């Protein structure tokens, strides 16, 4: 999207130089390019946040940064904050066929 906006701006500037466009049109396309650049940057930030969140969830975030904590035992499970939440547990339902367990 950003690359297309850059090509569009280049073409419009050439049209302006040839007298086939207006300053208004060029400024509008410059605005479109700025929006495409902002969207690209936001996508990159969201991707990096997702990668960091994944690494935290699987317990490899500090390791991926080369950080080790001496004297701390290695966790047996990558993430256990929600292990006791009943409705998040997978497996067969109640044996009496009554449906999901009550909260």
C-alpha positions in Angstrom: 0.0 0.0 0.0 2.8 2.4 0.9 4.8 1.5 -2.3 1.7 2.1 -4.4 1.1 5.5 -2.7 4.7 6.5 -3.4 4.4 5.6 -7.1 1.1 7.4 -7.2 2.7 10.5 -5.7 5.6 10.4 -8.2 3.2 10.1 -11.1 1.1 13.0 -9.9 4.1 15.2 -9.4 5.2 14.5 -13.0 1.7 15.4 -14.1 1.9 18.6 -12.1 5.2 19.5 -13.7 3.6 18.9 -17.1 0.6 21.1 -16.2 -1.8 18.2 -16.1 -2.6 18.3 -12.4 -3.1 20.7 -9.5 -1.3 21.4 -6.2 -4.5 20.3 -4.4 -4.3 16.9 -6.1 -0.6 16.5 -5.2 -1.3 17.5 -1.6 -4.2 15.0 -1.4 -1.9 12.2 -2.7 0.8 13.2 -0.2 -1.8 12.9 2.6 -2.7 9.4 1.3 1.0 8.5 1.3 1.4 9.7 4.9 -1.7 7.6 5.9 -0.2 4.5 4.2 3.2 5.1 6.0 1.4 5.4 9.3 -0.6 2.2 8.7 2.6 0.3 7.7 4.3 1.5 10.9 1.4 0.5 13.0 1.3 -2.9 11.4 5.0 -3.4 12.3 4.5 -2.3 15.9 1.5 -4.7 16.3 3.5 -7.5 14.8 6.4 -7.0 17.2 3.9 -6.7 20.1 2.3 -10.0 19.1 5.7 -11.7 18.9 6.7 -10.4 22.4 3.3 -11.5 23.8 3.8 -15.0 22.3 7.3 -15.3 23.8 6.0 -14.3 27.2 3.2 -16.8 26.9 5.6 -19.7 26.1 8.1 -18.6 28.7 10.9 -17.6 26.3 10.9 -13.8 26.4 13.8 -13.2 28.6 15.8 -16.0 26.9 15.2 -14.4 23.5 16.8 -11.2 24.9 19.7 -13.2 26.3 18.7 -12.6 29.9 19.1 -15.3 32.5 18.2 -15.1 36.1 20.6 -16.9 38.3 19.3 -18.8 41.3 15.7 -19.0 40.0 14.4 -22.5 39.2 13.2 -23.1 35.7 9.4 -23.1 35.5 7.8 -26.5 34.8 5.0 -24.9 32.7 5.5 -21.8 30.5 2.5 -20.0 31.9 0.3 -21.0 34.8 -1.6 -17.8 35.8 -4.9 -19.3 34.5 -4.4 -23.0 35.3 -7.0 -23.0 38.0 -9.8 -21.3 36.0 -12.3 -24.1 35.5 -14.0 -22.9 32.4 -10.7 -22.7 30.6 -9.9 -26.4 31.0 -10.2 -28.6 28.1 -11.5 -32.2 28.2 -14.7 -34.1 28.4 -17.6 -32.4 30.1 -19.2 -33.7 33.4 -19.9 -37.4 33.4 -23.5 -37.0 34.4 -24.3 -35.3 31.1 -25.6 -32.1 32.8 -23.6 -29.8 30.5 -20.9 -27.4 31.5 -19.8 -27.0 35.1 -21.5 -24.1 37.0 -19.4 -21.1 37.6 
